[in-house]
């Protein structure tokens, strides 16, 4: 299981303009050797709870 935990401010800085419906797109690779722009935010199921519990300050350092 893979998840991406991206602080909203960081996400806002990294995405393009919204589409005509006001929605933003998100496309990230689940391949372990991927090096897309979302890789620093990719977490395993085991990592996710620890990162969430670490709080917002830790998320910004990701």
MODELLER restraints for C-alpha pairs under 7 A, 6 or more apart:
rsr = mdl.restraints
at = mdl.atoms
rsr.add(forms.Gaussian(group=physical.xy_distance, feature=features.Distance(at['CA:1:A'], at['CA:44:A']), mean=6.14, stdev=0.5))
rsr.add(forms.Gaussian(group=physical.xy_distance, feature=features.Distance(at['CA:1:A'], at['CA:45:A']), mean=5.68, stdev=0.5))
rsr.add(forms.Gaussian(group=physical.xy_distance, feature=features.Distance(at['CA:2:A'], at['CA:30:A']), mean=6.97, stdev=0.5))
rsr.add(forms.Gaussian(group=physical.xy_distance, feature=features.Distance(at['CA:2:A'], at['CA:42:A']), mean=6.88, stdev=0.5))
rsr.add(forms.Gaussian(group=physical.xy_distance, feature=features.Distance(at['CA:2:A'], at['CA:43:A']), mean=5.85, stdev=0.5))
rsr.add(forms.Gaussian(group=physical.xy_distance, feature=features.Distance(at['CA:2:A'], at['CA:44:A']), mean=4.95, stdev=0.5))
rsr.add(forms.Gaussian(group=physical.xy_distance, feature=features.Distance(at['CA:2:A'], at['CA:45:A']), mean=6.19, stdev=0.5))
rsr.add(forms.Gaussian(group=physical.xy_distance, feature=features.Distance(at['CA:3:A'], at['CA:42:A']), mean=5.77, stdev=0.5))
rsr.add(forms.Gaussian(group=physical.xy_distance, feature=features.Distance(at['CA:3:A'], at['CA:43:A']), mean=5.26, stdev=0.5))
rsr.add(forms.Gaussian(group=physical.xy_distance, feature=features.Distance(at['CA:3:A'], at['CA:44:A']), mean=6.36, stdev=0.5))
rsr.add(forms.Gaussian(group=physical.xy_distance, feature=features.Distance(at['CA:4:A'], at['CA:41:A']), mean=5.25, stdev=0.5))
rsr.add(forms.Gaussian(group=physical.xy_distance, feature=features.Distance(at['CA:4:A'], at['CA:42:A']), mean=4.50, stdev=0.5))
rsr.add(forms.Gaussian(group=physical.xy_distance, feature=features.Distance(at['CA:4:A'], at['CA:43:A']), mean=5.91, stdev=0.5))
rsr.add(forms.Gaussian(group=physical.xy_distance, feature=features.Distance(at['CA:5:A'], at['CA:41:A']), mean=5.53, stdev=0.5))
rsr.add(forms.Gaussian(group=physical.xy_distance, feature=features.Distance(at['CA:5:A'], at['CA:42:A']), mean=6.77, stdev=0.5))
rsr.add(forms.Gaussian(group=physical.xy_distance, feature=features.Distance(at['CA:6:A'], at['CA:41:A']), mean=5.89, stdev=0.5))
rsr.add(forms.Gaussian(group=physical.xy_distance, feature=features.Distance(at['CA:7:A'], at['CA:59:A']), mean=6.41, stdev=0.5))
rsr.add(forms.Gaussian(group=physical.xy_distance, feature=features.Distance(at['CA:7:A'], at['CA:60:A']), mean=6.58, stdev=0.5))
rsr.add(forms.Gaussian(group=physical.xy_distance, feature=features.Distance(at['CA:18:A'], at['CA:24:A']), mean=4.65, stdev=0.5))
rsr.add(forms.Gaussian(group=physical.xy_distance, feature=features.Distance(at['CA:28:A'], at['CA:36:A']), mean=6.93, stdev=0.5))
rsr.add(forms.Gaussian(group=physical.xy_distance, feature=features.Distance(at['CA:28:A'], at['CA:38:A']), mean=6.14, stdev=0.5))
rsr.add(forms.Gaussian(group=physical.xy_distance, feature=features.Distance(at['CA:40:A'], at['CA:62:A']), mean=6.44, stdev=0.5))
rsr.add(forms.Gaussian(group=physical.xy_distance, feature=features.Distance(at['CA:41:A'], at['CA:62:A']), mean=6.58, stdev=0.5))
rsr.add(forms.Gaussian(group=physical.xy_distance, feature=features.Distance(at['CA:51:A'], at['CA:59:A']), mean=6.98, stdev=0.5))
